[in-house]
Amino acid sequence: MTTTHGTLHGKAALVTGGSRGIGAATVLRLAREGADVALTYASGKEAAEEVVRRVEALGRRAVALRADSADAEEAAGAVERTAEALGGLDVLVNNVGVGVLGPLEGLSLAEVDRVLAVNVRGVFLASQAAAGRMPSGGRIITIGTCMTQRVPGPGGTLYATSKSALVGLTKALARELGPRGITANIVHPGPTDTDMNPADGPYASGQAEMTALGRFGTADEVASMVAYLAGSEYVTGAEFAVDGGHAA
C-alpha cells in the first residue's frame, strides 16, 4: 500500500488528462494527501466521473472538466474553472499528452500541429494561467517522458521533440516563479503499465528489457513522485526519472 502523509490538506489541485492512467492515479494520490482535485478529460466522460466518485469516497471534493488542451482557450480556461470550483489553485499537474510515433518523413503537418498544440502550447498556456492564480507555495509539475533522456530507436522524433520542450519550460518557470515561492519540476516516466501501453501488450517485452529493472512501472509509482513534489518546498527546476533505469 502506498504511504501517505497528508501533506496537502487545504490545497486545491488540477490534473490535466486525469481520467485514466497516470493522470487518474495522480488525482487519487493527491486526494489521499488531502487535496481537493479537478481533472480534465477530452472524451472519457464516464471514466472521469468514476475518478470523481473515488475522490469523493476519500472525503475530498472533486470536479471533472471537459477541456481539449489543443484548444488554447480551453487549456487556459480549465485553470480558471478549477479556481472557481475549488476556491483557488495551489497545484497544477500538466499530465495530458498525445503521442504520434512513426518515420520522420511520414509525419503529416496535421500530426505535428496536434502534438505540439497539446504537448507544448497547452502546457505553456495552462502554466501561464496557473502562475496568475497561484499563491506563494504553488506547485507546477509536468509529466515528461523517458524519451527526453534516451531515445532507444527510430520513430519517436516528434514525441521526443514535444516533451523535450517541457524541460526548458520547467527550468524557465522555476527561475521566473521562484521569487514568488512557486516551484516547477518535471517527472519523466519510463514504460508504465496503463491502458494505452499495457505491460502485457504486444511491444511490452522489448520496452521492459530497456530498463535496468527489467519491468514496467506502475501509474502509482509515478503518482508518488508527483505527490512528493507537490509537498516539497526546496525542490525546483529539476528533472526526476521514474523509469526503472531506462536512461542508465
Rosetta blueprint (number, residue, H / E / L):
1 M L
2 T L
3 T L
4 T L
5 H L
6 G L
7 T L
8 L L
9 H L
10 G L
11 K L
12 A E
13 A E
14 L E
15 V E
16 T L
17 G L
18 G L
19 S L
20 R L
21 G H
22 I H
23 G H
24 A H
25 A H
26 T H
27 V H
28 L H
29 R H
30 L H
31 A H
32 R H
33 E L
34 G L
35 A L
36 D E
37 V E
38 A E
39 L E
40 T E
41 Y E
42 A L
43 S L
44 G L
45 K H
46 E H
47 A H
48 A H
49 E H
50 E H
51 V H
52 V H
53 R H
54 R H
55 V H
56 E H
57 A H
58 L L
59 G L
60 R L
61 R L
62 A E
63 V E
64 A E
65 L E
66 R E
67 A L
68 D L
69 S L
70 A L
71 D L
72 A H
73 E H
74 E H
75 A H
76 A H
77 G H
78 A H
79 V H
80 E H
81 R H
82 T H
83 A H
84 E H
85 A H
86 L H
87 G L
88 G L
89 L L
90 D L
91 V E
92 L E
93 V E
94 N E
95 N L
96 V L
97 G L
98 V L
99 G L
100 V L
101 L L
102 G L
103 P L
104 L H
105 E H
106 G H
107 L L
108 S L
109 L H
110 A H
111 E H
112 V H
113 D H
114 R H
115 V H
116 L H
117 A H
118 V H
119 N H
120 V H
121 R H
122 G H
123 V H
124 F H
125 L H
126 A H
127 S H
128 Q H
129 A H
130 A H
131 A H
132 G L
133 R L
134 M L
135 P L
136 S L
137 G L
138 G L
139 R E
140 I E
141 I E
142 T E
143 I E
144 G L
145 T L
146 C H
147 M H
148 T H
149 Q L
150 R L
151 V L
152 P L
153 G L
154 P L
155 G L
156 G L
157 T H
158 L H
159 Y H
160 A H
161 T H
162 S H
163 K H
164 S H
165 A H
166 L H
167 V H
168 G H
169 L H
170 T H
171 K H
172 A H
173 L H
174 A H
175 R H
176 E H
177 L H
178 G H
179 P H
180 R H
181 G L
182 I L
183 T E
184 A E
185 N E
186 I E
187 V E
188 H E
189 P E
190 G L
191 P L
192 T E
193 D E
194 T L
195 D L
196 M L
197 N L
198 P L
199 A L
200 D L
201 G L
202 P L
203 Y L
204 A H
205 S H
206 G H
207 Q H
208 A H
209 E H
210 M L
211 T L
212 A L
213 L L
214 G L
215 R L
216 F L
217 G E
218 T E
219 A H
220 D H
221 E H
222 V H
223 A H
224 S H
225 M H
226 V H
227 A H
228 Y H
229 L H
230 A H
231 G L
232 S L
233 E L
234 Y L
235 V L
236 T L
237 G L
238 A L
239 E E
240 F E
241 A E
242 V E
243 D L
244 G L
245 G L
246 H L
247 A L
248 A L
